[in-house]
Amino acid sequence: QIAGLTDSDPNKFLLNPIIRIIKCYSVKDICKKRLELKKYMDKLELDNWFFNGGGTGSILSTCKEDSITEVTIGSGILHSTLFDKYDSITSNPAFCYGLRVTRIPEHGYVTCQSGGFIASGSIGPDKAPSVFLPKGLSTVSDEGFGEVQTPLKIDDKSLRLGLGDIVLVRPAKSGEIAEHFSEYLLVEDGVIVGRPKTYRGFNMVFY
């Protein structure tokens, strides 16, 4: 209700102020309950216990709570598209993945291999990836991002894409992507400066 609800979504502009009010009351309520829980834990006199307040979407309010000993974030580290739609999040996008053009079915369209990495949670348009670069591309409404292929419409008539070209895409969340790729490429000033492995890269599976 706090971390999981976007409140600056351009497609829900009528709901945004209502959601912010709900969040305001929810933050006060959870803060009170966490404080009561901390007082109870203190009475137990346990050693080395911690109180985690996770969630990228609620990190700013959680950091203000005296009862919390640590905060954690997941997708927010890489700032996937979901976090463009939070009023309180001011970080910059830092992550995308590439889809290779494998077919040109007709003039004005290209088809990329794979791409259907849908984010977890309730199903909706906000959980689908979105084209980042090059500008001037849009998904086809009756197919979207697919498991096998992703057809894209070329809206910018000056844009030229050929077989093998790369289309950069931003995911709605970051975690699912780590199940499909074995490493991240860290890029600084156009140069690859590191290749950290994902948990797939470490041959780890969590389901």
N, C-alpha and C positions, 0 to 999 in steps of 0.2 A: 504493500500500500504506500510505502515511502520510496524504497529503492526501485520497485518494479513498475511504477507508473510514470510515464513521460508527461511533462507539464508545459512543454514548449513545442508542441507538434503542430506544424503549419496546416495539417489536415484535420486538426481537431481544435481549431481556435476558439470555439464556443465552450468547449470542455476545459481548456487549459486553466482559466481562473478558478473554476470549481475544484479541479484536482489540487491546485495549490492550497486552497482553503482546507480541503480534506487532509492534505499532508501536514499542514500547520497543526491541526488538532491531534493528528496521529503521532507527530513528533513529541508533543507534550505528554501524551498518554504513555508512549513507550519509554520515554525518559524517566517518568515516575516509577514505572514497573521495574525498570532495570536498576534503579536506585534501591528499591525495596529488596530486590534479589541480591544486590551487592551487600547490603547490610546483613542479610541472612547468611551469606557466605562468609563474611567477616567473623561472625559469631562462631563458625565452625573451626576457625583458626587453622585452616589448611595451608600447607606450604606450596609455593610455586604454582598457584592457580591463576588463570587469566580469564578475562572477560572480553570476548571478541564481538565487535560490532561491524559485521561485514556488509558489503554492498557499495558499488560505485555510485549508484543513484542516491545514496543517503550519506555519503562520506562526510560532507560538510557539517550536517547537523549532528552526526554521530561523534565527530571529533570534539564537539563542545560538551559532551557528557562526561562528568567527573567519574562516573561508575565504570566507564570503559577503559580497559588497559591496552587494547590494540584495535586497529581497524584494518580490514583487508579489502582489496579490490581485485576483480578478475579482468573482464573485457575492457574495463576503463583504462588499464595500462596502455592498451593499444588504441583506445578511443574508436571503436567501431561505430557504424552509423546510428545505432540506437541512442548513443549518448550525445548526438547532435540535438536531441529533442528534450534535453533537460535544462531548465532555467538556471540551475545552480552549478552546472558543469561548464567550465571555461577552458578545458584543455583542448589541444589541437589533434586532429586525426593523424595517426602515425602508422597506418597499416593498410595494405591492400594485397590482393593476390592477382595473378595473371591468368587469362584464358587465351588460348591460341586459336586464331581463325583457321578453321579446317575446311570450310566450304563457302562458296559464294553462290547461293541457289538462284539468285536473280538480281537484276540491277536494283540497288537501294537496300540490299540486305546482306548480312554476313551471318555465318553460323560458327559459334565457338564450341570447342570440346568441353563437356562437363559444365560445372558452374553452379549446380543446384544445392548449395550449402546453406540450408535454411536454419535460422536460429531457433533455439529452444523456447518454450513458452507457448502462450495462446497463439493460434494460427492467424495471420493477418499480413497485409502488405508490408507492415513495418518490420517483419521478420525476414524478408527477402533481401538478398544483396542488391547493390545499386552500382551502375557503371560510374567509374571515376574518370578515367582517361582512355582514349581521347574524348573530348567533348563532342556532342552532336550525335550520340547514340542513345537509343531507348529500347526497352524490351518489347517483345510482341505480347499483346494483352492475353491472347488465348493460350500462351505457352509459358512465358516467363523464363526463369532460370531452371534448367532441367538437369536431371541426374546424368544423362548421356550427352546432351547438347543444349546450347543456349542460343537461339536465334535473336539477332539484334537488327533493328531498323536504323538505317543511316538517315538521320534528320538533316544533318548538315551536308548539303549537296557538294560542297568543296572538299569534303573528307574522302580520302582514298585509302582503302584497306585491302591488302593482298593476303594470299595464303601464307600462313606462318606468322603473321603480325600478331602482336600481343595487345589485348584489351585489359586494362587494369580495373579491378572491381573491388569495392569495399563491402565487407560482410556486415550484417546487422549486429552480430556478436562475434567475439574473437575465439572463444573456446572450441567451437565445433571445427574450425579450420585446422586446429592442431591435430585433429584425427585424420586429416586427409593429406597433409604435407609433412615431410620428415624434418624440415628445417626452416628457419626464418633467415632471410637475407637482410642484414643490417646495412643500410645505405646512408652515407654521409657525403654531401656535396657530389652526388652522382657516382660515388665509389663504394663498392661493397667492402665493408670493414669488419664483418663478422658473420658467422653462420651457426648460431646456436640451434641445437636440436629441439624439436617438439617432443611430447611424450611418445608420439608415433616413431619419431627418430630413435628413441631409446627402446623401441619394441615393447612399449607398455600399452595395455588395453584395460579400460576401466568398466567394461560391461560384458 
